[in-house]
Amino acid sequence: MHQPHAERRHRLLTIIGDGIALLPTAHESVRNADNHYPFRADSHFLYLTGFAEPESVLLLDGRSGKSILFCRERNPDMEIWDGFRYGPERARETFGFDEAYPLSEMAERIPDLLADRHQLWWPLGHDESFDRRVNVWLDAVRQRSRAGARPPAHYGDLRALLDEMRIVKDAAEIELLREAGSISAAGHVQAMRAARPSMREYQLEAELLHAFVSRGARHPAYECIVAGGANACTLHYVANDGWLNEGELVLIDAGCEWQGYAGDITRTFPVNGRFSGPQRDVYEVVLAAQLAAIEAIRPGAIWHAPGDAALKALAQGMLDLGLLSGTVDGVIESGDYRRFYMHGVGHMIGLDVHDVGQRKVHGQWRSYQPGMCTTVEPGLYIRPAEDVPEAFHHIGVRIEDDVLVTESGNEVYTAGVPKTVAAIEALMRGE
């Protein structure tokens, strides 16, 4: 269970050398009165520990090579109300830490470990309350200066190191992402099968959530978008309270979270199961753009290559549909395409649905490497205007899949949801 996390901690220990790294998990957040939002551990913390309890701090000691957890103690009275706690000893055994101590011992133990170290790493500026605690520990070391103790002279933002580590997924992460993609795909298939005119958007959302939870994914990775008709032209529409009308499309952008890892899929389909001619025309343009972008994802390809491929296909499609005039190069150079396509083609995906990782390194575009995971999600969003053919008014289409870069090319691991016109219509006919 803990082996991948231990390997990641070992990699980070190698990077920090003689230094110390401190990493807290996320805070519990009050929703209202004495109710809390569902707790979700910090993604960096999950990546290094797999430990999902709140009020925890990880310390990595580069000198000794030890990973040390500070966490809540067992508390039989509180466990009656809130459920099981690991406690330090069981957490150490279960998750493979070298040492584990109660939170109450941090103030004593951490200053001892910080003394006479060259560098301290933590998520600088991310959590004001934790920054204050770190400063208290550093001051405790300074107060021992007459005994020769010195605090670290150099500080580093731990997120910069972890962002770079997380950009390429290891084998354990890839399996979790595939499962998140599979469960997310099942939710979309269930929603397609259930869709009918005169439903409410939230009824389709319920189909998605039922599919996720019934397969063990208790939470969506982000707020579901179920956008019927004109609502699909709002990129982050989440009200999900409109009606699904005969003759309109519905755009669903949703994915589950599976053991911390996100799925992210978008499909657009006709509420009544049959594309109209104009809907089909727009849809085919977006699908061609998505396929072109996916084809461009391979080891060694420059980061923006998929986006360039998708944009070229979309620009040609906008010209063919009569939405724009001119040439492909002219439409792209002028930026006129942004009337109907105003976002990028995708983002990294992993423990965060919009996952960490810089697209440029030292000013140069990053190249794809095996183990990277990205979404591919071109779209067209056509709002009414005098120069827009009426047949296309209020049509919003986005198609999104999650793609793993492999040694030889790529793997679309969310392909379990149909996306060709023929396959969607067949599914919705019950075939």
PyMOL commands that set and color helices and strands:
alter all, ss='L'
color gray80, all
select helices_A, chain A and resi 3-16+43-49+76-82+87-95+103-114+128-142+145-147+158-166+171-194+201-214+229-233+277-295+305-321+328-334+336-339+390-392+421-428
alter helices_A, ss='H'
color red, helices_A
select strands_A, chain A and resi 20-24+30-32+35-36+57-61+66-71+99-102+119-122+154-157+219-220+225-228+249-254+256-258+261-262+265-270+360-361+364-365+373-376+379-382+395-398+401-405+410-412
alter strands_A, ss='S'
color yellow, strands_A
deselect
rebuild
show_as cartoon
